[in-house]
Every structure is written in structure tokens, then in C-alpha cells.
Amino acid sequence: MLTNEELDKIFDMISQNVKYFRRYNHSKYADEFGRISQERLAELCDVSQSLIANIESEKVKQTFSISVIASISKVLNIPLDEFFKEHDFNK
């Protein structure tokens, strides 16, 4: 059984990755700057914009299903396992 601390770490990691991959994206849905808005991502994933915002928020502990992350993965054209890895995006 995972501890609350371990679950928080997983949710935080996914949150950071969704936010990063949405902002730095070159899928067919990205704009000319390589970004997809929260609204557009929500529309393409058939979820609410507030769910995407909550997933990306560091302040909100939003639970979500693996199917939501799988949908985000497909739309952003990022392998699903990348959302479950720690990345150092500051390099």
C-alpha cells in the first residue's frame, strides 16, 4: 500500500509533466509556438478545462483516472510512461 506521501509525490510528478508537455509540445494540435491551451487540451480529451487546471495545479490535490492521463498522452503525442518519470526540465 502506498503512503499518502508517496501518492502526493506521484500526483505532483504527473502534474508537473502534464503542464510541461502541454506548454512545450509539437503535436499536430499545438499552436505556432508549440503550446496547447488548457481549454484545447480539455476539449480534445473530452474533459473539463477545470480538471486540466486542477491536474496542473500545485495547490489542488486533484485525483484523476489513468484514462485521463492516457488521453492527455495521446493528444500531446507523449509516451504514457513519460508522465510517471521525474524530469529535470530546468536543464
C-alpha positions as CSV (number, residue, x, y, z in Angstrom):
1,M,0.0,0.0,0.0
2,L,1.3,3.4,-0.9
3,T,1.6,6.1,1.8
4,N,-0.1,9.5,1.4
5,E,3.4,11.0,0.9
6,E,4.2,8.5,-1.9
7,L,0.8,9.3,-3.6
8,D,1.4,13.0,-3.3
9,K,4.8,12.6,-5.0
10,I,3.2,10.7,-7.9
11,F,0.4,13.3,-8.3
12,D,3.0,16.1,-8.2
13,M,5.2,14.4,-10.8
14,I,2.3,13.9,-13.1
15,S,1.1,17.4,-12.5
16,Q,4.5,18.9,-13.5
17,N,4.8,16.7,-16.5
18,V,1.3,17.5,-17.9
19,K,2.0,21.2,-17.5
20,Y,5.4,21.0,-19.1
21,F,4.4,18.8,-22.1
22,R,1.3,20.9,-22.8
23,R,3.4,24.1,-22.9
24,Y,6.3,22.6,-24.9
25,N,4.6,20.5,-27.4
26,H,4.9,19.9,-31.1
27,S,1.9,17.6,-31.8
28,K,-0.5,18.3,-34.6
29,Y,-2.7,20.2,-32.1
30,A,0.0,22.7,-30.9
31,D,-0.1,26.3,-32.0
32,E,2.8,28.0,-33.8
33,F,4.6,28.4,-30.5
34,G,4.4,24.7,-29.7
35,R,1.8,25.1,-27.0
36,I,-1.7,23.7,-26.4
37,S,-4.0,25.7,-24.1
38,Q,-5.7,24.0,-21.2
39,E,-9.1,24.7,-22.9
40,R,-8.0,23.0,-26.1
41,L,-6.4,20.0,-24.3
42,A,-9.6,19.6,-22.3
43,E,-11.7,19.7,-25.4
44,L,-9.5,17.1,-27.2
45,C,-9.6,14.8,-24.2
46,D,-13.3,15.3,-23.6
47,V,-12.8,16.6,-20.0
48,S,-13.4,19.9,-18.4
49,Q,-10.9,22.7,-18.5
50,S,-11.1,22.9,-14.7
51,L,-9.9,19.3,-14.5
52,I,-6.8,20.1,-16.6
53,A,-6.2,23.2,-14.5
54,N,-6.5,21.2,-11.3
55,I,-4.2,18.4,-12.5
56,E,-1.6,21.1,-13.3
57,S,-2.1,23.0,-10.0
58,E,0.4,22.6,-7.2
59,K,-2.2,23.8,-4.7
60,V,-5.0,21.4,-5.6
61,K,-4.7,17.8,-4.9
62,Q,-6.9,16.5,-7.7
63,T,-7.4,12.8,-8.2
64,F,-7.9,11.6,-11.7
65,S,-8.1,8.3,-13.6
66,I,-5.4,6.7,-15.6
67,S,-7.7,7.0,-18.6
68,V,-7.5,10.8,-18.4
69,I,-3.7,10.7,-18.4
70,A,-3.8,8.2,-21.3
71,S,-6.0,10.6,-23.2
72,I,-3.6,13.5,-22.5
73,S,-0.7,11.3,-23.5
74,K,-2.3,10.5,-26.8
75,V,-3.3,14.1,-27.6
76,L,0.1,15.5,-26.7
77,N,1.8,12.6,-28.5
78,I,4.0,11.9,-25.5
79,P,4.5,8.2,-24.4
80,L,2.4,7.5,-21.3
81,D,5.3,6.4,-19.2
82,E,6.9,9.9,-19.5
83,F,4.2,11.2,-17.2
84,F,5.4,8.9,-14.5
85,K,9.0,9.8,-14.7
86,E,10.9,12.6,-12.8
87,H,12.3,15.1,-15.3
88,D,14.6,17.9,-14.7
89,F,13.1,20.5,-17.1
90,N,15.4,23.2,-15.8
91,K,18.5,21.9,-17.6
